[in-house]
Amino acid sequence: MNITVYLGAMEGLDPDLKAAVRELGSWIGQSKNALVYGGSRTGLMGELADSTLKAGGRVTGVEPEFFIESNLQMEGLSELIVTKDIAARRKKMIELGDAFIAFPGGTGTLEEISEVMSMVSLGQLKAPCILYDLKDYYAGLKAQLEHMIELGLSSRQRQEGICFAKDLDQIKEIINRCV
């Protein structure tokens, strides 16, 4: 299966992020799944791609032209898809994905997983949508989603496919349950 992972091109300050992203990449590669990600060689993105490749996995990077012009693409990928812009990149990553994971990241990560969450809640996408809640990173978003339900602006049924996982074992359980 193609596992689309959204995450930052920055490394972050917590060394546990790098360790967790390497663990995720190693599992993707060892389990014979394939990684779809943003294509960058920098930060957590680069760590994820590198660990997946080292574990024998296939890695597809999807990167907009302006990142290519800045020479941010990872070398040695199984495939690099260049898109016109960020919107086309988001669309292509969704097209390619069978499961979606948001690792802790910045505003771009939030934008990308928000589109997946919306599509899942509207029934337009039948795939696991997992927020990797490492060290309660997504606790605020989880509370916001709960608040939406409390106010009658969303429902449990609509949010059924949006899952939070504390670690890789929970990610594996969710993917195995949904596929």
VOBA-1610 file (N, C-alpha, C; in pm, whole numbers, padded with zeros to 5 digits, always signed):
BEGIN
Met+00084-00117+00000Met+00000+00000+00000Met+00088+00124+00000Asn+00036+00232-00056Asn+00104+00361-00052Asn+00061+00435+00074Ile+00157+00468+00157Ile+00130+00544+00279Ile+00180+00686+00257Thr+00086+00779+00250Thr+00121+00920+00234Thr+00145+00978+00372Val+00263+01036+00390Val+00299+01096+00519Val+00324+01244+00498Tyr+00256+01324+00578Tyr+00274+01469+00577Tyr+00360+01504+00698Leu+00463+01585+00676Leu+00551+01626+00785Leu+00637+01742+00738Gly+00712+01797+00831Gly+00786+01919+00803Gly+00922+01899+00738Ala+00964+02002+00668Ala+01097+02006+00609Ala+01198+02062+00710Met+01151+02089+00832Met+01240+02131+00940Met+01257+02012+01035Glu+01362+02015+01111Glu+01393+01903+01200Glu+01322+01914+01335Gly+01294+02034+01379Gly+01235+02052+01511Gly+01342+02046+01619Leu+01303+02081+01739Leu+01398+02087+01850Leu+01402+01961+01936Asp+01302+01876+01925Asp+01292+01757+02008Asp+01357+01639+01935Pro+01464+01582+01990Pro+01530+01469+01923Pro+01441+01345+01909Asp+01335+01337+01989Asp+01242+01223+01977Asp+01168+01226+01843Leu+01153+01344+01783Leu+01088+01353+01653Leu+01169+01277+01548Lys+01299+01301+01547Lys+01386+01235+01450Lys+01385+01083+01471Ala+01392+01040+01595Ala+01390+00896+01625Ala+01258+00833+01581Ala+01148+00900+01608Ala+01016+00846+01572Ala+00996+00844+01422Val+01044+00945+01352Val+01027+00948+01206Val+01114+00841+01140Arg+01231+00817+01194Arg+01315+00708+01142Arg+01248+00572+01165Glu+01188+00555+01282Glu+01117+00431+01312Glu+01002+00410+01214Leu+00927+00516+01188Leu+00815+00509+01093Leu+00866+00472+00954Gly+00970+00539+00908Gly+01026+00510+00776Gly+01078+00368+00765Ser+01146+00321+00868Ser+01198+00183+00867Ser+01084+00083+00857Trp+00976+00108+00933Trp+00862+00018+00927Trp+00798+00018+00788Ile+00782+00136+00728Ile+00723+00143+00594Ile+00806+00060+00497Gly+00936+00077+00501Gly+01024+00002+00411Gly+01025-00147+00438Gln+01038-00186+00564Gln+01044-00328+00600Gln+00913-00400+00575Ser+00802-00330+00587Ser+00671-00394+00569Ser+00631-00402+00422Lys+00719-00359+00334Lys+00696-00362+00190Lys+00584-00270+00144Asn+00551-00173+00229Asn+00463-00066+00186Asn+00550+00037+00114Ala+00487+00135+00054Ala+00560+00241-00014Ala+00527+00375+00050Leu+00624+00463+00051Leu+00607+00598+00107Leu+00578+00697-00005Val+00480+00782+00019Val+00454+00900-00063Val+00471+01017+00031Tyr+00554+01114-00006Tyr+00578+01228+00082Tyr+00616+01349-00003Gly+00644+01461+00060Gly+00666+01588-00008Gly+00791+01604-00090Gly+00882+01508-00088Gly+00996+01508-00178Gly+01121+01580-00132Ser+01118+01649-00019Ser+01233+01727+00026Ser+01341+01641+00089Arg+01463+01689+00079Arg+01578+01622+00142Arg+01605+01678+00281Thr+01536+01784+00320Thr+01568+01853+00444Thr+01479+01808+00559Gly+01526+01831+00680Gly+01450+01810+00801Gly+01394+01670+00818Leu+01275+01664+00878Leu+01210+01536+00904Leu+01173+01465+00775Met+01142+01541+00670Met+01111+01480+00541Met+01228+01396+00491Gly+01346+01454+00494Gly+01465+01382+00449Gly+01492+01259+00533Glu+01474+01270+00664Glu+01496+01156+00755Glu+01399+01043+00723Leu+01273+01078+00697Leu+01173+00977+00667Leu+01206+00903+00537Ala+01236+00978+00433Ala+01267+00916+00304Ala+01392+00830+00314Asp+01495+00882+00379Asp+01620+00809+00393Asp+01600+00678+00468Ser+01527+00681+00578Ser+01508+00559+00657Ser+01421+00458+00581Thr+01326+00505+00502Thr+01243+00414+00422Thr+01328+00348+00314Leu+01408+00427+00246Leu+01496+00372+00142Leu+01596+00272+00200Lys+01656+00305+00312Lys+01754+00214+00376Lys+01690+00082+00417Ala+01560+00085+00445Ala+01489-00037+00485Ala+01436-00114+00363Gly+01470-00068+00244Gly+01432-00138+00124Gly+01298-00097+00066Gly+01245+00014+00111Gly+01113+00059+00065Gly+01119+00146-00059Arg+01007+00154-00125Arg+00990+00242-00240Arg+00945+00379-00188Val+01004+00486-00243Val+00972+00622-00199Val+00940+00710-00319Thr+00820+00767-00316Thr+00779+00862-00419Thr+00771+01000-00355Gly+00847+01092-00408Gly+00842+01231-00364Gly+00753+01311-00458Val+00675+01401-00404Val+00588+01487-00484Val+00623+01630-00445Glu+00682+01702-00539Glu+00736+01833-00505Glu+00695+01938-00609Pro+00655+02056-00562Pro+00619+02162-00658Pro+00744+02220-00726Glu+00724+02275-00843Glu+00834+02331-00923Glu+00922+02427-00844Phe+00861+02514-00764Phe+00942+02617-00697Phe+01037+02557-00592Phe+01005+02438-00540Phe+01100+02370-00451Phe+01215+02309-00531Ile+01184+02261-00650Ile+01287+02206-00739Ile+01385+02317-00777Glu+01330+02434-00806Glu+01415+02548-00842Glu+01507+02587-00727Ser+01466+02558-00603Ser+01550+02587-00486Ser+01639+02468-00450Asn+01635+02363-00531Asn+01718+02244-00512Asn+01693+02177-00377Leu+01568+02159-00340Leu+01534+02096-00212Leu+01500+01948-00225Gln+01494+01898-00350Gln+01452+01760-00370Gln+01556+01660-00321Met+01507+01545-00277Met+01592+01436-00229Met+01643+01358-00350Glu+01769+01324-00346Glu+01827+01241-00452Glu+01806+01095-00416Gly+01799+01009-00517Gly+01791+00866-00495Gly+01653+00812-00466Leu+01549+00894-00488Leu+01412+00848-00468Leu+01375+00746-00575Ser+01279+00662-00544Ser+01228+00567-00643Ser+01161+00643-00757Glu+01092+00752-00719Glu+01024+00836-00818Glu+01009+00977-00761Leu+01027+01077-00846Leu+01002+01216-00809Leu+00900+01273-00906Ile+00788+01316-00853Ile+00682+01376-00934Ile+00686+01527-00909Val+00699+01605-01014Val+00705+01751-01002Val+00568+01806-01042Thr+00513+01889-00954Thr+00382+01950-00979Thr+00398+02100-01003Lys+00293+02158-01056Lys+00296+02302-01085Lys+00305+02385-00957Asp+00228+02345-00855Asp+00222+02424-00732Asp+00180+02336-00615Ile+00161+02398-00499Ile+00125+02325-00377Ile-00013+02259-00391Ala-00108+02325-00454Ala-00241+02267-00470Ala-00235+02139-00552Ala-00158+02140-00658Ala-00143+02020-00741Ala-00068+01911-00664Arg+00026+01951-00582Arg+00098+01855-00499Arg+00002+01785-00402Arg-00081+01862-00333Arg-00178+01804-00239Arg-00268+01704-00312Lys-00317+01743-00426Lys-00406+01656-00503Lys-00336+01527-00542Lys-00214+01535-00591Lys-00140+01417-00635Lys-00109+01324-00517Met-00073+01381-00402Met-00042+01298-00285Met-00166+01223-00237Ile-00282+01286-00249Ile-00407+01219-00212Ile-00438+01110-00313Glu-00422+01139-00442Glu-00447+01039-00547Glu-00363+00914-00525Leu-00239+00932-00484Leu-00147+00820-00470Leu-00165+00742-00340Gly-00225+00802-00239Gly-00230+00741-00106Gly-00340+00639-00085Asp-00307+00537-00007Asp-00404+00438+00041Asp-00429+00456+00191Ala-00337+00522+00258Ala-00348+00557+00400Ala-00272+00687+00417Phe-00314+00768+00516Phe-00257+00901+00534Phe-00217+00922+00680Ile-00095+00972+00699Ile-00044+00998+00834Ile+00008+01141+00839Ala-00033+01214+00942Ala+00025+01346+00968Ala+00120+01331+01085Phe+00248+01339+01059Phe+00350+01342+01162Phe+00352+01486+01215Pro+00403+01510+01335Pro+00415+01649+01380Pro+00487+01735+01275Gly+00431+01849+01246Gly+00488+01937+01145Gly+00434+02078+01161Gly+00454+02157+01059Gly+00414+02297+01064Gly+00283+02323+00994Thr+00265+02446+00947Thr+00138+02486+00886Thr+00109+02410+00757Gly+00212+02376+00682Gly+00191+02299+00559Gly+00136+02161+00590Thr+00190+02099+00694Thr+00141+01967+00736Thr-00006+01977+00776Leu-00038+02080+00852Leu-00176+02099+00896Leu-00270+02122+00778Glu-00225+02201+00682Glu-00306+02226+00562Glu-00332+02095+00487Glu-00228+02016+00468Glu-00242+01893+00391Glu-00334+01791+00459Ile-00314+01769+00588Ile-00397+01670+00656Ile-00540+01721+00674Ser-00559+01852+00681Ser-00694+01907+00691Ser-00777+01871+00569Glu-00716+01875+00453Glu-00789+01838+00331Glu-00828+01691+00336Val-00737+01605+00381Val-00768+01462+00393Val-00879+01441+00496Met-00870+01508+00610Met-00972+01496+00713Met-01109+01535+00658Ser-01115+01643+00583Ser-01241+01689+00525Ser-01296+01586+00427Met-01211+01534+00342Met-01256+01434+00244Met-01305+01306+00313Val-01237+01265+00418Val-01279+01146+00494Val-01414+01173+00559Ser-01428+01289+00622Ser-01553+01318+00693Ser-01673+01333+00598Leu-01647+01372+00474Leu-01754+01386+00375Leu-01778+01257+00297Gly-01701+01152+00329Gly-01717+01026+00259Gly-01658+01023+00120Gln-01575+01120+00087Gln-01512+01127-00044Gln-01382+01049-00053Leu-01333+01004+00062Leu-01208+00929+00068Leu-01225+00819+00172Lys-01205+00696+00130Lys-01217+00580+00219Lys-01077+00529+00248Ala-01010+00590+00343Ala-00873+00553+00376Ala-00845+00595+00520Pro-00755+00524+00587Pro-00717+00568+00722Pro-00656+00709+00719Cys-00701+00793+00809Cys-00648+00929+00827Cys-00598+00935+00971Ile-00466+00933+00987Ile-00405+00918+01119Ile-00322+01040+01154Leu-00349+01097+01270Leu-00265+01204+01322Leu-00173+01141+01425Tyr-00044+01146+01397Tyr+00056+01086+01486Tyr+00074+01182+01604Asp+00006+01150+01712Asp-00003+01237+01830Asp+00113+01214+01926Leu+00232+01214+01873Leu+00354+01195+01951Leu+00367+01304+02057Lys+00377+01263+02180Lys+00388+01356+02292Lys+00275+01459+02294Asp+00155+01415+02259Asp+00035+01500+02258Asp+00044+01617+02161Tyr+00119+01599+02053Tyr+00137+01707+01957Tyr+00003+01757+01902Tyr-00087+01664+01876Tyr-00216+01702+01817Tyr-00328+01709+01920Ala-00297+01722+02047Ala-00399+01729+02152Ala-00494+01847+02131Gly-00442+01961+02090Gly-00526+02079+02065Gly-00623+02056+01950Leu-00576+01992+01844Leu-00662+01962+01731Leu-00769+01859+01771Lys-00729+01761+01849Lys-00824+01661+01898Lys-00934+01728+01980Ala-00895+01821+02067Ala-00993+01896+02147Ala-01083+01981+02058Gln-01028+02041+01955Gln-01107+02123+01863Gln-01211+02039+01790Leu-01173+01920+01746Leu-01268+01832+01679Leu-01380+01790+01774Glu-01345+01764+01898Glu-01444+01728+01999Glu-01539+01847+02024His-01484+01966+02027His-01563+02088+02046His-01663+02107+01931Met-01620+02076+01810Met-01709+02085+01694Met-01831+01994+01714Ile-01807+01876+01767Ile-01917+01781+01793Ile-02008+01836+01901Glu-01948+01887+02010Glu-02026+01942+02121Glu-02118+02055+02075Leu-02072+02133+01980Leu-02151+02246+01930Leu-02244+02209+01815Gly-02246+02081+01778Gly-02333+02036+01670Gly-02287+02078+01533Leu-02159+02113+01519Leu-02105+02153+01389Leu-02041+02038+01314Ser-02029+01926+01382Ser-01977+01803+01325Ser-02043+01690+01402Ser-02009+01567+01369Ser-02066+01453+01441Ser-01961+01343+01454Arg-01985+01251+01547Arg-01895+01136+01564Arg-01889+01056+01434Gln-02004+01041+01370Gln-02010+00966+01246Gln-01920+01030+01140Arg-01927+01160+01127Arg-01843+01230+01029Arg-01694+01218+01061Gln-01662+01215+01189Gln-01521+01211+01229Gln-01469+01069+01251Glu-01552+00972+01220Glu-01519+00832+01245Glu-01385+00789+01185Gly-01353+00835+01067Gly-01230+00794+00999Gly-01107+00873+01037Ile-01121+00968+01128Ile-01007+01049+01173Ile-00956+00989+01303Cys-00833+00940+01300Cys-00778+00868+01415Cys-00653+00937+01468Phe-00631+00920+01598Phe-00511+00971+01663Phe-00433+00852+01716Ala-00301+00853+01693Ala-00215+00744+01738Ala-00098+00801+01817Lys-00069+00740+01931Lys+00040+00787+02017Lys+00176+00733+01974Asp+00175+00619+01903Asp+00303+00557+01865Asp+00285+00471+01740Leu+00393+00413+01694Leu+00391+00334+01572Leu+00302+00211+01586Asp+00299+00149+01703Asp+00212+00032+01721Asp+00066+00067+01698Gln+00023+00182+01747Gln-00116+00224+01724Gln-00141+00255+01577Ile-00042+00311+01509Ile-00055+00338+01365Ile-00075+00206+01291Lys+00005+00106+01324Lys-00008-00025+01259Lys-00146-00084+01284Glu-00194-00075+01407Glu-00328-00128+01441Glu-00436-00060+01357Ile-00429+00071+01347Ile-00531+00146+01271Ile-00527+00105+01124Ile-00409+00099+01068Ile-00397+00063+00926Ile-00446-00080+00904Asn-00407-00172+00989Asn-00452-00312+00974Asn-00603-00326+00989Arg-00661-00246+01077Arg-00806-00251+01101Arg-00884-00194+00981Cys-00826-00095+00916Cys-00899-00024+00810Cys-00875-00079+00670Val-00775-00160+00655Val-00740-00207+00519Val-00782-00349+00497
//
